[in-house]
Amino acid sequence: MNNLAQAVWVELLKARRSRVPLFTALGFSIVPFVGGFFMIILKDPELARRAGLISAKAQLLAGTADWPTYLSLLAQATAVGGIILFSIIASWVFGREYSDRTVKDLLALPTSRSAIVLAKFLVILLWTAAITGLMYLIGLAVGKAVALPPVPGEILTQGTLTLAVTACLTLLLVTPVAFVASAGHGYLAPMGATILFVALAQVVAIAGWGEYFPWSVPALYSQIAGQGSADLGTVSYAIVVLTGLAGAAGTLLWWELADQSH
C-alpha cells in the first residue's frame, strides 16, 4: 500500500506531540488502584467498616479478595471504561483532522486515502494495546502490594487471557466511532454516539438481550469468563466482529468517496 509506513509514522508523531495519550494512560492506570482498594476492603471488612468505608457494597461488587476476582474486576473495567477511552482515542485520531482543518492538506499528500485510514487504525491499535498493557502491569504490581493469596499459574494465565480478549472485543467496537468522527467532521458526534452506545448497552443487557447487542458483549464476556461459567455463543462474537468490520469499511468508504470539501 502506497506510503503506509510513512503514514503510520506521521500519525505516531501527532500522538506523541499531544497530551491525549498521557491522559488516556492516566485514566486507565486508575483502574488497578480502584481494584486494589476493593481487595483491601474485602480482606478486612471489619477494618473498612471502622474506617467508614462501604464494605457491603465492595462485597457485592467484587466477591472475595483473590487474584481471579481482581483480574475479573480489571477485565470488567476494561469492557466498560475501555469503550469510553478507546472511543476517545478513535475520535481524536479521526476527528482532529476536521477540527484542526488539516483534512484537505492531508488528502493532498501523495498518499492513498486507504493508507491514511489504515495508518490511523494501526495507531489506534498500538495506542489501546499500550494503555491496556500498562494497566495490566500496574495491576500485577498492585495485586502483589495488597498481598493477594498465591494461585497456580494457570489461573493467572486464564485471567490474563480474559482481559486480553475483553480488550480485543472492545477495540473492535471503536470502528463505528471512527466512522461517526469522519462523517461528523469532529469530536462531538462520535462522543455523543459513544454515550448512546454505552447507555443502550446497559438497557439492552438489563432487558436480557445483551448477547445480541455488540456494545454489551465485552462486559458480558468479562463477567462470564471471570465466573468460570459457560461462554457466550458464537453469534455474539460474530456480531462484534461484523460490527467492527462494518465500521472499518464505512470509514474507508467515507474517506475514499465522500465529498471532503469542508
RAGI-V909747 format. One record per pair of residues at least 24 apart in sequence whose ideal C-beta (glycine too) atoms are under 6 Angstrom apart, sorted by the first residue. I is the first residue (numbers start at 1). J is the second residue. Records with the same first field share a line. If there is no record, write none. Layout:
I=J + J
//
This chain:
1=115
2=112 + 115
3=111 + 115
4=115
7=111 + 115 + 116 + 119
8=119 + 122
11=119 + 120 + 123
20=92
24=85 + 131
25=131 + 134
27=85
28=131 + 135
29=138
31=77 + 135
32=138 + 139 + 142
35=70 + 73 + 74
36=142 + 146
38=62
39=65 + 70 + 146
40=146
66=148 + 149
67=148 + 151
68=155
70=143
71=159
72=226
74=139 + 163
75=162 + 163 + 166 + 222
76=222
78=166 + 167
79=166 + 170 + 218 + 219 + 222
80=219
82=170
83=170 + 198
86=128 + 170 + 171 + 174
87=174 + 177 + 194
89=124 + 127
90=124 + 174 + 177 + 178
91=181 + 187 + 190 + 191
93=120 + 124
94=178 + 181 + 182
95=181 + 186 + 187
98=185 + 186
99=186
107=260
113=255 + 256
117=251 + 252 + 255
128=171
132=167
162=225
166=218 + 221 + 222
169=218 + 240
170=218
172=240 + 244
173=214 + 215
175=244 + 247 + 248
176=247
178=251
179=247 + 250 + 251
182=251 + 254
183=254
185=262
211=236
214=239 + 240 + 243
//
